[in-house]
Amino acid sequence: MNILQINSSIFSGNGQSSALADQFVTRLRAQNPGARLTVRDLAADPVPHLDAARFGAFIAKAADRTPEQQAVVRYSDSLIDELKRADIVVLGLPMYNFGLPSTLKAYFDHVGRVGVTFKYTEKGPVGLLTGKKVYVFAARGGLYAGTPNDTQTPFIRAFLSFIGLSDIEFVYAEGLAISDASKQQGIARANAAIDALAEPELAAA
């Protein structure tokens, strides 16, 4: 089993979403001692934000790419190779100003590449990264799940499904900034959700 853990908190491993992801990965590895873990920390090692030059490298024909463009594509390919090797993807997802961390969006911009992670067909787009399970650990200061202000869940589902990662499980830790009691309740609910999904899901994995 290959596990890819992606932490997107600006606090790296000290973020609450990272802590929940760590907790789940620890459970997963305890039940699968031979599992191999790759951790990508988008705060410690940020992915460059997409600009015209990087986008131009992605769409240029391989034979026509400059050395600089080839370096850009090799970097993108390395991120995609991590995803390809993974059987399970664990994503720590904080909410900043109702949206994703910009570093996570930059990561998505580098792994969403036509002809590599998805393709267009006469029947519509087809994702190419199939047969994987994704666990998302979403930490929020307020209470947003199931409301119009939860912009993250539909975006994550749409993007990951677009590249073939449609088997997604969300765990929410919410109300973390409302009060100490609310924070403890939110974390407790997230811990209970991890307990509930761990036994059947991890045993099956």
CYANA upper distance limits for C-alpha pairs under 8 A (distance plus 0.5 A):
  1 MET  CA     32 ASN  CA      8.16
  1 MET  CA     34 GLY  CA      7.63
  1 MET  CA     35 ALA  CA      5.21
  1 MET  CA     36 ARG  CA      6.76
  1 MET  CA     86 ALA  CA      8.13
  1 MET  CA     87 ASP  CA      6.59
  1 MET  CA     88 ILE  CA      8.28
  2 ASN  CA     35 ALA  CA      6.25
  2 ASN  CA     36 ARG  CA      5.34
  2 ASN  CA     37 LEU  CA      6.59
  2 ASN  CA     38 THR  CA      8.31
  2 ASN  CA     85 ARG  CA      7.10
  2 ASN  CA     86 ALA  CA      5.28
  2 ASN  CA     87 ASP  CA      5.73
  2 ASN  CA     88 ILE  CA      7.04
  3 ILE  CA     35 ALA  CA      7.48
  3 ILE  CA     36 ARG  CA      6.51
  3 ILE  CA     37 LEU  CA      5.28
  3 ILE  CA     38 THR  CA      6.69
  3 ILE  CA     86 ALA  CA      5.86
  3 ILE  CA     87 ASP  CA      6.58
  3 ILE  CA     88 ILE  CA      5.42
  3 ILE  CA     89 VAL  CA      6.41
  3 ILE  CA     90 VAL  CA      7.89
  4 LEU  CA     37 LEU  CA      6.51
  4 LEU  CA     38 THR  CA      5.40
  4 LEU  CA     39 VAL  CA      6.47
  4 LEU  CA     40 ARG  CA      7.99
  4 LEU  CA     82 GLU  CA      7.61
  4 LEU  CA     83 LEU  CA      7.59
  4 LEU  CA     86 ALA  CA      6.20
  4 LEU  CA     87 ASP  CA      8.41
  4 LEU  CA     88 ILE  CA      6.83
  4 LEU  CA     89 VAL  CA      5.32
  4 LEU  CA     90 VAL  CA      6.65
  5 GLN  CA     21 ALA  CA      8.01
  5 GLN  CA     25 VAL  CA      8.46
  5 GLN  CA     37 LEU  CA      7.83
  5 GLN  CA     38 THR  CA      6.65
  5 GLN  CA     39 VAL  CA      5.22
  5 GLN  CA     40 ARG  CA      6.65
  5 GLN  CA     89 VAL  CA      6.38
  5 GLN  CA     90 VAL  CA      5.09
  5 GLN  CA     91 LEU  CA      6.39
  5 GLN  CA     92 GLY  CA      8.26
  6 ILE  CA     39 VAL  CA      6.47
  6 ILE  CA     40 ARG  CA      5.35
  6 ILE  CA     41 ASP  CA      6.53
  6 ILE  CA     42 LEU  CA      7.82
  6 ILE  CA     89 VAL  CA      8.06
  6 ILE  CA     90 VAL  CA      6.66
  6 ILE  CA     91 LEU  CA      5.35
  6 ILE  CA     92 GLY  CA      6.68
  7 ASN  CA     12 SER  CA      7.04
  7 ASN  CA     13 GLY  CA      7.73
  7 ASN  CA     17 SER  CA      8.14
  7 ASN  CA     18 SER  CA      6.14
  7 ASN  CA     21 ALA  CA      8.41
  7 ASN  CA     39 VAL  CA      8.04
  7 ASN  CA     40 ARG  CA      6.79
  7 ASN  CA     41 ASP  CA      5.39
  7 ASN  CA     42 LEU  CA      6.62
  7 ASN  CA     43 ALA  CA      8.31
  7 ASN  CA     91 LEU  CA      6.61
  7 ASN  CA     92 GLY  CA      5.32
  7 ASN  CA     93 LEU  CA      7.64
  8 SER  CA     12 SER  CA      7.44
  8 SER  CA     18 SER  CA      8.15
  8 SER  CA     41 ASP  CA      6.92
  8 SER  CA     42 LEU  CA      5.71
  8 SER  CA     43 ALA  CA      6.94
  8 SER  CA     91 LEU  CA      8.19
  8 SER  CA     92 GLY  CA      6.44
  8 SER  CA     93 LEU  CA      6.47
  8 SER  CA     94 PRO  CA      7.56
  8 SER  CA    101 PRO  CA      7.06
  8 SER  CA    103 THR  CA      7.38
  8 SER  CA    104 LEU  CA      6.49
  9 SER  CA     13 GLY  CA      8.04
  9 SER  CA     15 GLY  CA      6.05
  9 SER  CA     17 SER  CA      7.41
  9 SER  CA     18 SER  CA      7.27
  9 SER  CA     42 LEU  CA      8.01
  9 SER  CA     43 ALA  CA      7.14
  9 SER  CA     92 GLY  CA      7.63
  9 SER  CA     93 LEU  CA      7.31
  9 SER  CA     94 PRO  CA      6.42
  9 SER  CA    101 PRO  CA      7.78
 10 ILE  CA     15 GLY  CA      7.77
 10 ILE  CA     42 LEU  CA      8.40
 10 ILE  CA     43 ALA  CA      5.83
 10 ILE  CA    101 PRO  CA      8.38
 11 PHE  CA     15 GLY  CA      5.54
 11 PHE  CA     43 ALA  CA      7.51
 12 SER  CA     18 SER  CA      7.52
 12 SER  CA     41 ASP  CA      6.77
 12 SER  CA     42 LEU  CA      7.95
 12 SER  CA     43 ALA  CA      6.06
 12 SER  CA     44 ALA  CA      7.04
 13 GLY  CA     18 SER  CA      5.84
 13 GLY  CA     19 ALA  CA      7.12
 13 GLY  CA     41 ASP  CA      8.37
 14 ASN  CA     18 SER  CA      7.15
 14 ASN  CA     19 ALA  CA      7.24
 15 GLY  CA     19 ALA  CA      6.74
 15 GLY  CA     94 PRO  CA      8.47
 16 GLN  CA     20 LEU  CA      6.81
 16 GLN  CA     94 PRO  CA      8.21
 16 GLN  CA    139 ALA  CA      6.90
 17 SER  CA     21 ALA  CA      6.70
 17 SER  CA     92 GLY  CA      5.17
 17 SER  CA     93 LEU  CA      6.12
 17 SER  CA     94 PRO  CA      6.29
 17 SER  CA    137 PHE  CA      6.25
 17 SER  CA    138 ALA  CA      6.44
 17 SER  CA    139 ALA  CA      5.69
 18 SER  CA     22 ASP  CA      6.48
 18 SER  CA     92 GLY  CA      5.54
 18 SER  CA     93 LEU  CA      8.20
 18 SER  CA    137 PHE  CA      8.42
 19 ALA  CA     23 GLN  CA      6.63
 20 LEU  CA     24 PHE  CA      6.80
 20 LEU  CA     92 GLY  CA      7.85
 20 LEU  CA    137 PHE  CA      6.88
 20 LEU  CA    190 ALA  CA      8.38
 20 LEU  CA    191 ASN  CA      8.37
 21 ALA  CA     25 VAL  CA      6.63
 21 ALA  CA     90 VAL  CA      6.95
 21 ALA  CA     91 LEU  CA      7.24
 21 ALA  CA     92 GLY  CA      6.10
 21 ALA  CA    136 VAL  CA      8.42
 21 ALA  CA    137 PHE  CA      6.60
 22 ASP  CA     26 THR  CA      6.54
 23 GLN  CA     27 ARG  CA      6.96
 24 PHE  CA     28 LEU  CA      6.66
 24 PHE  CA    194 ILE  CA      7.21
 24 PHE  CA    198 ALA  CA      8.31
 25 VAL  CA     29 ARG  CA      6.52
 25 VAL  CA     90 VAL  CA      8.14
 26 THR  CA     30 ALA  CA      6.60
 27 ARG  CA     31 GLN  CA      6.96
 27 ARG  CA    198 ALA  CA      7.94
 28 LEU  CA     32 ASN  CA      6.66
 28 LEU  CA    198 ALA  CA      8.17
 28 LEU  CA    202 LEU  CA      6.68
 29 ARG  CA     33 PRO  CA      5.91
 29 ARG  CA     34 GLY  CA      8.04
 29 ARG  CA     35 ALA  CA      6.48
 31 GLN  CA    202 LEU  CA      7.54
 31 GLN  CA    203 ALA  CA      7.78
 38 THR  CA     82 GLU  CA      8.46
 40 ARG  CA     45 ASP  CA      8.09
 41 ASP  CA     45 ASP  CA      6.35
 41 ASP  CA     46 PRO  CA      7.91
 42 LEU  CA     46 PRO  CA      4.96
 42 LEU  CA     47 VAL  CA      7.14
 42 LEU  CA    103 THR  CA      6.61
 42 LEU  CA    104 LEU  CA      7.49
 43 ALA  CA    103 THR  CA      7.86
 46 PRO  CA    103 THR  CA      6.67
 47 VAL  CA    103 THR  CA      6.81
 47 VAL  CA    106 ALA  CA      6.48
 47 VAL  CA    107 TYR  CA      6.23
 48 PRO  CA    103 THR  CA      8.31
 48 PRO  CA    106 ALA  CA      6.90
 48 PRO  CA    107 TYR  CA      8.44
 49 HIS  CA    103 THR  CA      7.81
 49 HIS  CA    106 ALA  CA      5.35
 49 HIS  CA    107 TYR  CA      8.46
 49 HIS  CA    109 ASP  CA      8.45
 50 LEU  CA     54 ARG  CA      6.55
 50 LEU  CA     55 PHE  CA      7.12
 50 LEU  CA    106 ALA  CA      6.75
 50 LEU  CA    109 ASP  CA      7.13
 50 LEU  CA    110 HIS  CA      8.18
 51 ASP  CA     55 PHE  CA      6.64
 52 ALA  CA     56 GLY  CA      6.42
 53 ALA  CA     57 ALA  CA      6.86
 53 ALA  CA     69 GLN  CA      8.47
 54 ARG  CA     58 PHE  CA      7.06
 54 ARG  CA     69 GLN  CA      7.71
 54 ARG  CA     72 VAL  CA      6.95
 55 PHE  CA     59 ILE  CA      7.02
 56 GLY  CA     60 ALA  CA      6.48
 56 GLY  CA     69 GLN  CA      8.34
 57 ALA  CA     65 ARG  CA      7.23
 57 ALA  CA     69 GLN  CA      5.19
 57 ALA  CA     70 GLN  CA      7.66
 57 ALA  CA     72 VAL  CA      7.12
 57 ALA  CA     73 VAL  CA      7.08
 58 PHE  CA     69 GLN  CA      8.32
 58 PHE  CA     72 VAL  CA      8.40
 58 PHE  CA     73 VAL  CA      6.82
 58 PHE  CA    113 ARG  CA      7.97
 60 ALA  CA     64 ASP  CA      7.02
 60 ALA  CA     65 ARG  CA      6.58
 61 LYS  CA     65 ARG  CA      6.90
 65 ARG  CA     69 GLN  CA      5.95
 65 ARG  CA     70 GLN  CA      6.44
 66 THR  CA     70 GLN  CA      6.65
 67 PRO  CA     71 ALA  CA      6.82
 68 GLU  CA     72 VAL  CA      7.00
 69 GLN  CA     73 VAL  CA      6.79
 70 GLN  CA     74 ARG  CA      6.57
 71 ALA  CA     75 TYR  CA      6.75
 72 VAL  CA     76 SER  CA      6.89
 73 VAL  CA     77 ASP  CA      6.45
 74 ARG  CA     78 SER  CA      6.69
 75 TYR  CA     79 LEU  CA      7.16
 76 SER  CA     80 ILE  CA      6.84
 76 SER  CA    110 HIS  CA      5.90
 76 SER  CA    111 VAL  CA      6.92
 77 ASP  CA     81 ASP  CA      6.48
 77 ASP  CA    111 VAL  CA      8.30
 78 SER  CA     82 GLU  CA      6.97
 79 LEU  CA     83 LEU  CA      7.23
 79 LEU  CA    110 HIS  CA      8.08
 79 LEU  CA    111 VAL  CA      7.10
 80 ILE  CA     84 LYS  CA      6.66
 80 ILE  CA    111 VAL  CA      6.04
 80 ILE  CA    117 THR  CA      8.25
 81 ASP  CA     85 ARG  CA      6.63
 82 GLU  CA     86 ALA  CA      6.80
 83 LEU  CA     89 VAL  CA      8.18
 83 LEU  CA    129 LEU  CA      8.24
 84 LYS  CA    129 LEU  CA      7.03
 86 ALA  CA    132 LYS  CA      7.76
 87 ASP  CA    131 GLY  CA      7.96
 87 ASP  CA    132 LYS  CA      5.58
 87 ASP  CA    133 LYS  CA      7.13
 88 ILE  CA    132 LYS  CA      6.20
 88 ILE  CA    133 LYS  CA      5.40
 88 ILE  CA    134 VAL  CA      6.35
 88 ILE  CA    135 TYR  CA      8.27
 89 VAL  CA    132 LYS  CA      7.91
 89 VAL  CA    133 LYS  CA      6.75
 89 VAL  CA    134 VAL  CA      5.17
 89 VAL  CA    135 TYR  CA      6.77
 90 VAL  CA    134 VAL  CA      6.35
 90 VAL  CA    135 TYR  CA      5.33
 90 VAL  CA    136 VAL  CA      6.51
 90 VAL  CA    137 PHE  CA      8.21
 91 LEU  CA    134 VAL  CA      7.99
 91 LEU  CA    135 TYR  CA      6.66
 91 LEU  CA    136 VAL  CA      5.25
 91 LEU  CA    137 PHE  CA      6.60
 92 GLY  CA    136 VAL  CA      6.61
 92 GLY  CA    137 PHE  CA      5.45
 92 GLY  CA    138 ALA  CA      6.84
 92 GLY  CA    139 ALA  CA      8.50
 93 LEU  CA    100 LEU  CA      7.94
 93 LEU  CA    101 PRO  CA      8.41
 93 LEU  CA    136 VAL  CA      7.22
 93 LEU  CA    137 PHE  CA      6.21
 93 LEU  CA    138 ALA  CA      5.08
 93 LEU  CA    139 ALA  CA      6.76
 94 PRO  CA    100 LEU  CA      7.66
 94 PRO  CA    101 PRO  CA      7.65
 94 PRO  CA    138 ALA  CA      6.08
 94 PRO  CA    139 ALA  CA      5.26
 94 PRO  CA    140 ARG  CA      6.60
 95 MET  CA     99 GLY  CA      6.14
 95 MET  CA    100 LEU  CA      6.35
 95 MET  CA    101 PRO  CA      7.48
 95 MET  CA    138 ALA  CA      7.83
 95 MET  CA    139 ALA  CA      6.93
 95 MET  CA    140 ARG  CA      5.89
 95 MET  CA    141 GLY  CA      8.21
 95 MET  CA    152 GLN  CA      8.16
 96 TYR  CA    100 LEU  CA      6.70
 96 TYR  CA    101 PRO  CA      6.67
 98 PHE  CA    149 ASN  CA      7.19
 98 PHE  CA    150 ASP  CA      7.41
 98 PHE  CA    151 THR  CA      6.97
 98 PHE  CA    152 GLN  CA      8.01
 99 GLY  CA    151 THR  CA      6.69
 99 GLY  CA    152 GLN  CA      6.41
100 LEU  CA    104 LEU  CA      7.08
100 LEU  CA    105 LYS  CA      7.21
100 LEU  CA    152 GLN  CA      6.95
101 PRO  CA    105 LYS  CA      7.17
102 SER  CA    106 ALA  CA      6.71
103 THR  CA    107 TYR  CA      6.73
104 LEU  CA    108 PHE  CA      6.71
105 LYS  CA    109 ASP  CA      6.64
106 ALA  CA    110 HIS  CA      6.97
107 TYR  CA    111 VAL  CA      6.96
108 PHE  CA    112 GLY  CA      6.38
109 ASP  CA    113 ARG  CA      8.32
111 VAL  CA    117 THR  CA      7.50
112 GLY  CA    116 VAL  CA      8.38
112 GLY  CA    117 THR  CA      6.51
112 GLY  CA    118 PHE  CA      7.74
112 GLY  CA    163 ILE  CA      7.29
113 ARG  CA    117 THR  CA      6.05
113 ARG  CA    118 PHE  CA      7.02
114 VAL  CA    118 PHE  CA      5.64
114 VAL  CA    119 LYS  CA      5.86
114 VAL  CA    120 TYR  CA      8.12
115 GLY  CA    119 LYS  CA      5.49
116 VAL  CA    128 LEU  CA      7.78
117 THR  CA    127 GLY  CA      6.62
117 THR  CA    128 LEU  CA      5.43
117 THR  CA    129 LEU  CA      6.53
117 THR  CA    163 ILE  CA      5.90
117 THR  CA    164 GLY  CA      8.20
118 PHE  CA    125 PRO  CA      7.26
118 PHE  CA    126 VAL  CA      6.00
118 PHE  CA    127 GLY  CA      4.79
118 PHE  CA    128 LEU  CA      5.54
118 PHE  CA    129 LEU  CA      8.22
118 PHE  CA    162 PHE  CA      7.55
118 PHE  CA    163 ILE  CA      5.69
118 PHE  CA    164 GLY  CA      7.93
119 LYS  CA    125 PRO  CA      6.06
119 LYS  CA    126 VAL  CA      5.84
119 LYS  CA    127 GLY  CA      7.10
119 LYS  CA    128 LEU  CA      7.89
120 TYR  CA    124 GLY  CA      6.22
120 TYR  CA    125 PRO  CA      4.78
120 TYR  CA    126 VAL  CA      6.72
121 THR  CA    125 PRO  CA      6.28
121 THR  CA    126 VAL  CA      7.60
125 PRO  CA    162 PHE  CA      7.79
126 VAL  CA    162 PHE  CA      7.39
126 VAL  CA    163 ILE  CA      7.64
126 VAL  CA    164 GLY  CA      7.63
127 GLY  CA    161 SER  CA      7.46
127 GLY  CA    162 PHE  CA      5.80
127 GLY  CA    163 ILE  CA      4.35
127 GLY  CA    164 GLY  CA      4.30
127 GLY  CA    165 LEU  CA      8.02
128 LEU  CA    163 ILE  CA      6.29
128 LEU  CA    164 GLY  CA      5.80
129 LEU  CA    163 ILE  CA      6.31
129 LEU  CA    164 GLY  CA      5.10
129 LEU  CA    165 LEU  CA      6.63
130 THR  CA    163 ILE  CA      8.43
130 THR  CA    164 GLY  CA      5.29
130 THR  CA    165 LEU  CA      6.28
130 THR  CA    166 SER  CA      8.33
131 GLY  CA    165 LEU  CA      8.03
132 LYS  CA    165 LEU  CA      6.84
132 LYS  CA    167 ASP  CA      7.42
133 LYS  CA    165 LEU  CA      7.67
133 LYS  CA    166 SER  CA      8.40
133 LYS  CA    167 ASP  CA      5.77
133 LYS  CA    168 ILE  CA      6.71
134 VAL  CA    165 LEU  CA      7.62
134 VAL  CA    167 ASP  CA      6.63
134 VAL  CA    168 ILE  CA      5.17
134 VAL  CA    169 GLU  CA      6.71
135 TYR  CA    168 ILE  CA      6.34
135 TYR  CA    169 GLU  CA      5.32
135 TYR  CA    170 PHE  CA      6.49
135 TYR  CA    171 VAL  CA      8.12
136 VAL  CA    168 ILE  CA      7.79
136 VAL  CA    169 GLU  CA      6.62
136 VAL  CA    170 PHE  CA      5.27
136 VAL  CA    171 VAL  CA      6.62
137 PHE  CA    170 PHE  CA      6.63
137 PHE  CA    171 VAL  CA      5.44
137 PHE  CA    172 TYR  CA      6.54
137 PHE  CA    173 ALA  CA      8.09
138 ALA  CA    170 PHE  CA      7.71
138 ALA  CA    171 VAL  CA      6.65
138 ALA  CA    172 TYR  CA      5.35
138 ALA  CA    173 ALA  CA      6.61
138 ALA  CA    174 GLU  CA      8.48
139 ALA  CA    172 TYR  CA      6.55
139 ALA  CA    173 ALA  CA      5.24
139 ALA  CA    174 GLU  CA      6.36
139 ALA  CA    176 LEU  CA      8.12
140 ARG  CA    144 TYR  CA      8.20
140 ARG  CA    172 TYR  CA      8.27
140 ARG  CA    173 ALA  CA      6.78
140 ARG  CA    174 GLU  CA      5.24
140 ARG  CA    175 GLY  CA      6.82
140 ARG  CA    176 LEU  CA      6.71
140 ARG  CA    177 ALA  CA      8.30
141 GLY  CA    174 GLU  CA      6.42
141 GLY  CA    175 GLY  CA      5.39
141 GLY  CA    176 LEU  CA      4.91
141 GLY  CA    177 ALA  CA      4.80
141 GLY  CA    178 ILE  CA      7.18
142 GLY  CA    174 GLU  CA      6.28
142 GLY  CA    175 GLY  CA      4.79
142 GLY  CA    176 LEU  CA      7.01
142 GLY  CA    177 ALA  CA      6.87
142 GLY  CA    178 ILE  CA      7.06
143 LEU  CA    174 GLU  CA      5.94
143 LEU  CA    175 GLY  CA      5.82
144 TYR  CA    148 PRO  CA      8.16
144 TYR  CA    149 ASN  CA      6.32
144 TYR  CA    150 ASP  CA      5.63
144 TYR  CA    174 GLU  CA      7.99
145 ALA  CA    149 ASN  CA      8.44
145 ALA  CA    150 ASP  CA      6.19
145 ALA  CA    172 TYR  CA      8.11
146 GLY  CA    150 ASP  CA      7.25
150 ASP  CA    154 PRO  CA      8.33
151 THR  CA    155 PHE  CA      6.93
152 GLN  CA    156 ILE  CA      6.45
153 THR  CA    157 ARG  CA      6.61
154 PRO  CA    158 ALA  CA      6.44
155 PHE  CA    159 PHE  CA      6.51
156 ILE  CA    160 LEU  CA      6.41
157 ARG  CA    161 SER  CA      6.30
157 ARG  CA    166 SER  CA      7.58
157 ARG  CA    168 ILE  CA      7.85
158 ALA  CA    162 PHE  CA      6.51
159 PHE  CA    163 ILE  CA      7.22
160 LEU  CA    164 GLY  CA      6.87
160 LEU  CA    165 LEU  CA      5.37
160 LEU  CA    166 SER  CA      6.81
161 SER  CA    165 LEU  CA      5.18
161 SER  CA    166 SER  CA      4.78
161 SER  CA    167 ASP  CA      8.48
162 PHE  CA    166 SER  CA      8.38
171 VAL  CA    190 ALA  CA      6.59
171 VAL  CA    193 ALA  CA      6.98
171 VAL  CA    194 ILE  CA      7.85
172 TYR  CA    186 GLY  CA      8.36
172 TYR  CA    189 ARG  CA      8.41
172 TYR  CA    190 ALA  CA      6.33
173 ALA  CA    186 GLY  CA      5.33
173 ALA  CA    187 ILE  CA      5.92
173 ALA  CA    189 ARG  CA      7.38
173 ALA  CA    190 ALA  CA      5.73
174 GLU  CA    183 LYS  CA      7.81
174 GLU  CA    186 GLY  CA      5.54
174 GLU  CA    187 ILE  CA      8.04
175 GLY  CA    179 SER  CA      8.11
175 GLY  CA    182 SER  CA      6.01
175 GLY  CA    183 LYS  CA      6.18
175 GLY  CA    186 GLY  CA      6.45
176 LEU  CA    180 ASP  CA      8.06
176 LEU  CA    182 SER  CA      6.65
176 LEU  CA    183 LYS  CA      4.48
176 LEU  CA    184 GLN  CA      8.07
176 LEU  CA    186 GLY  CA      6.90
176 LEU  CA    187 ILE  CA      8.32
177 ALA  CA    182 SER  CA      8.13
177 ALA  CA    183 LYS  CA      7.06
178 ILE  CA    182 SER  CA      6.49
178 ILE  CA    183 LYS  CA      7.49
179 SER  CA    183 LYS  CA      6.57
180 ASP  CA    184 GLN  CA      6.72
181 ALA  CA    185 GLN  CA      6.67
182 SER  CA    186 GLY  CA      6.53
183 LYS  CA    187 ILE  CA      6.67
184 GLN  CA    188 ALA  CA      6.48
185 GLN  CA    189 ARG  CA      6.63
186 GLY  CA    190 ALA  CA      6.81
187 ILE  CA    191 ASN  CA      6.59
188 ALA  CA    192 ALA  CA      6.62
189 ARG  CA    193 ALA  CA      6.68
190 ALA  CA    194 ILE  CA      6.76
191 ASN  CA    195 ASP  CA      6.75
192 ALA  CA    196 ALA  CA      6.60
193 ALA  CA    197 LEU  CA      6.74
194 ILE  CA    198 ALA  CA      6.19
195 ASP  CA    199 GLU  CA      7.44
196 ALA  CA    200 PRO  CA      8.48
197 LEU  CA    201 GLU  CA      6.19
197 LEU  CA    202 LEU  CA      8.25
198 ALA  CA    202 LEU  CA      5.79
198 ALA  CA    203 ALA  CA      8.23
199 GLU  CA    203 ALA  CA      6.38
200 PRO  CA    204 ALA  CA      6.67
201 GLU  CA    205 ALA  CA      6.74
